[in-house]
Amino acid sequence: MEDFLLPLLGATFRISTPILLGALGETVAERAGVLNLGIEGTMLLSAFSGFVVAQATGSLLAGLLAALLTGVLLNLLLGVLAVTLGLNQHVSGLGITLLATGLALFGFRLLYGGASVPPKLDEALPQLTLLAGTPLEPVFSQYGITYIALLLVPIIGWLLYRTAFGLRLRAVGENPEAADTAGINVYLLRYLALIIGGALMGLGGAFLSLAQLGAFTHGIVNGRGWVAIAVVIFGNWQPRKVLVGALLFGGLQALQLRLQAQQVPVPYELLLALPYLLTIVAIAFAGRNASYPAALLKPYKREG
Amino acid sequence: MFGFKLDRAPAPLWMRAAIPLVAVVITFVLVSVLTIAAGANPLAAFFELLINPLTRNTARLDILVLATPIILTGVAVTLAFACGYYNIGAEGQLYAGAIAAAWVGTLVESLSPWLAIPLMLLVGFIAGALWALVPALLKVRLKVDEVVTTLLLNSVMLFIVSALLNGPWRDSESGWPQSPTIATAAQFPQLIERSRVHFGLLVALVAAVLIWWLLTRTRFGLELRAVGKNRDAAQFLGIRVNRMVLSAALLSGGIAGLAGVGEVAGMQYHLIESLSNSFGYTGIIVATLGALTIPGALLAALFLALISRGALSASRELSVPVYLGDVIQATLLLVMLATLLLDRYRIRRSDTPRSA
């Protein structure tokens, strides 16, 4: 049991990390009223740019910064389209996913050609083992970013619920007209939300290429951005519940990998699809009462 | 600002016609950075992308092959978006149709193609519509936003396809994750000899004409578009809004399903995981570029197919990575979205500085 459960728990935290980071970023953006369907491509291009810069400079820190910057820039682009120009949020977001995906694959082919062996970093981000020597060691052998992601849950919660900034940000996502009347700059706050969200998504992408894999591949993100969007709904736009959702998605994936490795005959795709279906059921049950930010998907146009 | 003033009024006709051209020019200026990065002269690259494929017969036929699925997904998305129903799920609906075709296609050994093919199209259409049913019902019954539900069901569908191909349908001899080959009677005939242009193109064109007729020449289409323009006003006028949304969603899913049937029955003859090269998502680009009109979608699908084929030429001739085509398509979508804003304005000279 110990050989099964504790490593499973460790794997759950590891696999949940990029999902959690993406979902926290998406939460901040959606709380301000912007659905970011660019997340899937944003994480991919961030993973790519992080990898390329880390390889070119030999500095993992530089790679990390490049990934964060990529996330922020793509979110600023979404800001121009969906906030400033007031275009369709979902079509703009999908466009950004398609663009970022195209750019990442274009760049990868350009820099590394058709290399049959994917290039690897000489050294990936280090693991940080807490409680070494105790039975809990397999749970707490994690990459630094995993601990950061977990710490970000209360931090983002504090930011959204305990600060004036968070209050304004949520006001902008609920009722931009009223917020504007109260003297809040709707556009500025939506941009700030996108910048924070972009940095988090970038960190999620960096985790994949700089820590977990130490390499870049076409399928490195593989739907994790879409998972993050499901997790945000599942978590009712609240960071703590988002953490639960991310651990659920990650946990089922970890379980699936373990069962497959032990050749347990389970149709593992169904395990993977389960959290998506749960999310849709959860939305259906919440229905009209779902705590969607009221202004989500609605561009704000200042009159006059 | 710049000595010009924008007035909110319908754009003059010449400007409406010019918008797609402006978008194309801006897009190509933007991506010329990438061709230079790839060590290719942008003009040479644009020649390979836009002109070269049109000069050779085989390449022209390839364009028709590439356009076939995205005409269908483009029409599907146009129809849904025109009703204000944001179906992002064409990718999953396409695979639903493909699963149906791969299944029916193996059962019709003894039938004549005259029966087998219509049967496959019908079942594929129904499968796509069924996959679109849940988000549509959630939308009209519970007011659950369709964007996220249709998007998430795409991921679920990929798991279903993977489960089928790695489970009951795995090729028992080779072990490849591909379904059994469909019966000869179920395979689409070729429309043009020695090319891969198949009957699916005809299906796509007929679907496009039918939906065009439906949208522009019938009361149903008028009501559908009224709902898309202003749901509340439509309700007020006595249009049964929920019914229109449900119809648009199911028709849209069904047509996307036909795209999956075409790829199985006209191209691969079995189901594989990589059947769709994001055709469902490309459908959203097609619909947007076509300004949510069917003739526009047809042109857009052909243009995007030209770019896909051209990207292949550019990669062969100039060693520009073939993904340039994807980047151009996505850039074109975003630029077009932005330039479509001009559609709502008239430009006027003004000497007074604009107040903030």
Interface residues (C-beta under 8 A of the other chain):
Chain A: L35 L37 L81 L85 L87 N88 H90 V91 S92 L94 G95 I96 L98 L99 T101 G102 L103 L105 F106 R109 L110 G223 W226 V227 I229 A230 I233 P267 E269 L270 L272 A273 Y276 L277 T279 I280 I283 A284 G287 R288 A290 Y292 L296 L297
Chain B: L34 A37 A38 Y86 I88 V134 L138 L142 K143 V144 D145 V147 V148 T149 L151 L152 L153 N154 S155 V156 L158 F159 I160 S162 A163 N166 G167 S278 Y281 I284 I285 T288 P321 V322 Y323 L324 D326 V327 Q329 A330 T331 L333 L334 L337 A338 L341
